Amino acid sequence: MRALVVGAGIAGLVAARQLGLAGWDVVVLEASPGPRTAGYMMDFFGPGVKASERIGLYPRLSAVSYRVEAAEYVDTNGRVTSRIDYDRFARAAGGRVLSLLRPDLERASLESLDDVPAGRVEVRYGARVSKVWADEHSAGVDVEGTAKATLTADVVIGADGIHSVVREQLFGPEQEFLRPLGMRAAAYIADAPDLHDRVGNRFLLTDSIDRTAALYGIRGRRVASFFVYRATGDDVDQSGARDRLRRAFSGLGANVDELLALCPAEPYDDVVAQVVMPTWHRERAILVGDACGAVSLLAGQGGSLAIAGAALVGDILGPVTSPAGIAPALAEVEDRWRPFVETAQASGRRAAASFLPANARKRLIRRWIIRASGLPGIDRLVARQIVKRIAT
Ligand SMILES: Cc1cc2nc3c(=O)[nH]c(=O)nc-3n(C[C@H](O)[C@H](O)[C@H](O)COP(=O)(O)OP(=O)(O)OC[C@H]3O[C@@H](n4cnc5c(N)ncnc54)[C@H](O)[C@@H]3O)c2cc1C
């Protein structure tokens, strides 16, 4: 059996690995010229933990993870206004939380393709898919770029992220499914040795109104950052992102100013949104990861769900050995996976209401909630709420 996977992000690579291990021939088509280096620090908890243990990926993830001591909100003078101890955060999230850089998670997934017998999975970079079809008899894609081609297979797996072309081609235009949450998120990694040494292994967030900048020191004396700020509409234009960030975040303190001075010309910058669809499979095609079920950074589980959903595709589609078995398998994946996505999306929407305090009073309430989570006895309950609200 042969599968085409569109997108070599976390979801696409894990789906390819699992199908390859089950004996499928898989071609992964990725638009970017190589593994993407853009990234931010993410908390890896929830369904992806169990799934990655089950499929043997967890040790690779654990090996590249970071030890975060605490998340600290700071004012413009760098004074800590509230603090969440990471052990407390981990307990509230059910015990195990890894802090991982997105590119490290993607690279670990790529390297895990070594577990698949040679020749089963081929990853083609610089291969942008522009057209997709899938009916009851076959599925295929047109590929642009250096690997220009038309390819056919038994099934197409759309793992091409929140602005999925597979979704647009097979299910309808983006506006039908994208639910913007009223903010944008940007991220980049900067070479900043002094800033790195000052930040250490704390996760620093600005205690600011309508916007939050976050930074964390990573290996190589670099600093990983992300910025979340209010923006309406579903504008996905990435041009002018550096100017936009500098305008929105200057004046939040010396650390942030230093970071903004190092902003690359084109940082990652996109709308914070969820993808909500009535169905995400057809006879010979299925979407996975953010393409069908983006939960947003506010749910803090996108990477985790990408792995768990893709692993499930491997479990259910993997054993299929004839075309007739494909449609029922894809329907079963969606049936079993949808409740997890919907639960995380509901949590992301709740978090959206309080993630960026709209005024000083709401900011004060957040400080109180976080401080209260440090009191003995109520930590589990309150910290669980904080995990949902802060979600970083
Ligand atoms: C600031 C920020 C913080 C976050 N924090 C967390 C967190 O704490 N915890 C967490 O679990 N998650 C977090 N997330 C979410 C997480 O990063 C995503 O949910 C996850 O990476 C989704 O993976 P994916 O493989 O579905 O999609 P993506 O990573 O978007 O991969 C899609 C791939 O498809 C490729 N592609 C797109 N179009 C085409 C095409 N036409 N042809 C070929 N290839 C194509 C892209 O180049 C890309 O490589 C965060 C996200 C952001 C933005």
The ligand as an SDF file (V2000), in Angstrom:
LIG
                    3D

 53 58  0  0  0  0  0  0  0  0999 V2000
    3.8770   30.3990   19.6420 C   0  0  0  0  0  0  0  0  0  0  0  0
    3.3750   28.9810   19.6810 C   0  0  0  0  0  0  0  0  0  0  0  0
    3.4950   28.2490   20.8560 C   0  0  0  0  0  0  0  0  0  0  0  0
    3.0220   26.9440   20.9010 C   0  0  0  0  0  0  0  0  0  0  0  0
    3.1390   26.2720   22.0560 N   0  0  0  0  0  0  0  0  0  0  0  0
    2.7370   24.9930   22.1200 C   0  0  0  0  0  0  0  0  0  0  0  0
    2.8730   24.2650   23.3330 C   0  0  0  0  0  0  0  0  0  0  0  0
    3.2850   24.7860   24.3870 O   0  0  0  0  0  0  0  0  0  0  0  0
    2.5480   22.9730   23.3310 N   0  0  0  0  0  0  0  0  0  0  0  0
    2.1080   22.3580   22.1920 C   0  0  0  0  0  0  0  0  0  0  0  0
    1.8690   21.1490   22.2500 O   0  0  0  0  0  0  0  0  0  0  0  0
    1.9220   23.0320   21.0320 N   0  0  0  0  0  0  0  0  0  0  0  0
    2.2340   24.3340   20.9570 C   0  0  0  0  0  0  0  0  0  0  0  0
    2.0540   25.0130   19.7900 N   0  0  0  0  0  0  0  0  0  0  0  0
    1.3990   24.3530   18.6170 C   0  0  0  0  0  0  0  0  0  0  0  0
    2.2560   23.3720   17.8170 C   0  0  0  0  0  0  0  0  0  0  0  0
    3.4440   23.9610   17.3790 O   0  0  0  0  0  0  0  0  0  0  0  0
    1.4610   22.9150   16.5900 C   0  0  0  0  0  0  0  0  0  0  0  0
    0.1660   22.5800   16.9720 O   0  0  0  0  0  0  0  0  0  0  0  0
    2.1190   21.6960   15.9510 C   0  0  0  0  0  0  0  0  0  0  0  0
    3.4210   22.0300   15.5470 O   0  0  0  0  0  0  0  0  0  0  0  0
    1.3170   21.2080   14.7360 C   0  0  0  0  0  0  0  0  0  0  0  0
    2.0550   20.3380   13.9450 O   0  0  0  0  0  0  0  0  0  0  0  0
    1.6010   19.9410   12.4580 P   0  0  0  0  0  0  0  0  0  0  0  0
    2.5880   18.9210   12.0150 O   0  0  0  0  0  0  0  0  0  0  0  0
    0.1630   19.5960   12.4240 O   0  0  0  0  0  0  0  0  0  0  0  0
    1.7050   21.2620   11.5860 O   0  0  0  0  0  0  0  0  0  0  0  0
    2.9520   22.1610   11.1950 P   0  0  0  0  0  0  0  0  0  0  0  0
    4.0080   22.1120   12.2360 O   0  0  0  0  0  0  0  0  0  0  0  0
    2.4080   23.4930   10.8260 O   0  0  0  0  0  0  0  0  0  0  0  0
    3.5530   21.4510    9.8830 O   0  0  0  0  0  0  0  0  0  0  0  0
    2.9700   21.5690    8.6010 C   0  0  0  0  0  0  0  0  0  0  0  0
    4.0420   21.3460    7.5420 C   0  0  0  0  0  0  0  0  0  0  0  0
    3.4280   21.3360    6.2630 O   0  0  0  0  0  0  0  0  0  0  0  0
    4.2220   22.0760    5.3530 C   0  0  0  0  0  0  0  0  0  0  0  0
    3.3600   22.5310    4.2570 N   0  0  0  0  0  0  0  0  0  0  0  0
    2.4060   23.4960    4.3100 C   0  0  0  0  0  0  0  0  0  0  0  0
    1.8130   23.6300    3.1140 N   0  0  0  0  0  0  0  0  0  0  0  0
    2.3980   22.7250    2.2970 C   0  0  0  0  0  0  0  0  0  0  0  0
    2.2040   22.3770    0.9220 C   0  0  0  0  0  0  0  0  0  0  0  0
    1.3040   22.9930    0.1330 N   0  0  0  0  0  0  0  0  0  0  0  0
    2.9830   21.3810    0.3780 N   0  0  0  0  0  0  0  0  0  0  0  0
    3.9130   20.7430    1.1420 C   0  0  0  0  0  0  0  0  0  0  0  0
    4.1350   21.0600    2.4370 N   0  0  0  0  0  0  0  0  0  0  0  0
    3.3760   22.0230    3.0080 C   0  0  0  0  0  0  0  0  0  0  0  0
    4.7990   23.2020    6.2010 C   0  0  0  0  0  0  0  0  0  0  0  0
    5.9530   23.7600    5.6250 O   0  0  0  0  0  0  0  0  0  0  0  0
    5.0850   22.4550    7.5100 C   0  0  0  0  0  0  0  0  0  0  0  0
    6.3730   21.8950    7.5290 O   0  0  0  0  0  0  0  0  0  0  0  0
    2.4500   26.3300   19.7300 C   0  0  0  0  0  0  0  0  0  0  0  0
    2.3230   27.0640   18.5530 C   0  0  0  0  0  0  0  0  0  0  0  0
    2.7550   28.3760   18.5280 C   0  0  0  0  0  0  0  0  0  0  0  0
    2.5950   29.1460   17.2420 C   0  0  0  0  0  0  0  0  0  0  0  0
  1  2  1  0
  2  3  1  0
  2 52  2  0
  3  4  2  0
  4  5  1  0
  4 50  1  0
  5  6  2  0
  6  7  1  0
  6 13  1  0
  7  8  2  0
  7  9  1  0
  9 10  1  0
 10 11  2  0
 10 12  1  0
 12 13  2  0
 13 14  1  0
 14 15  1  0
 14 50  1  0
 15 16  1  0
 16 17  1  0
 16 18  1  0
 18 19  1  0
 18 20  1  0
 20 21  1  0
 20 22  1  0
 22 23  1  0
 23 24  1  0
 24 25  2  0
 24 26  1  0
 24 27  1  0
 27 28  1  0
 28 29  2  0
 28 30  1  0
 28 31  1  0
 31 32  1  0
 32 33  1  0
 33 34  1  0
 33 48  1  0
 34 35  1  0
 35 36  1  0
 35 46  1  0
 36 37  1  0
 36 45  1  0
 37 38  2  0
 38 39  1  0
 39 40  1  0
 39 45  2  0
 40 41  1  0
 40 42  2  0
 42 43  1  0
 43 44  2  0
 44 45  1  0
 46 47  1  0
 46 48  1  0
 48 49  1  0
 50 51  2  0
 51 52  1  0
 52 53  1  0
M  END
$$$$
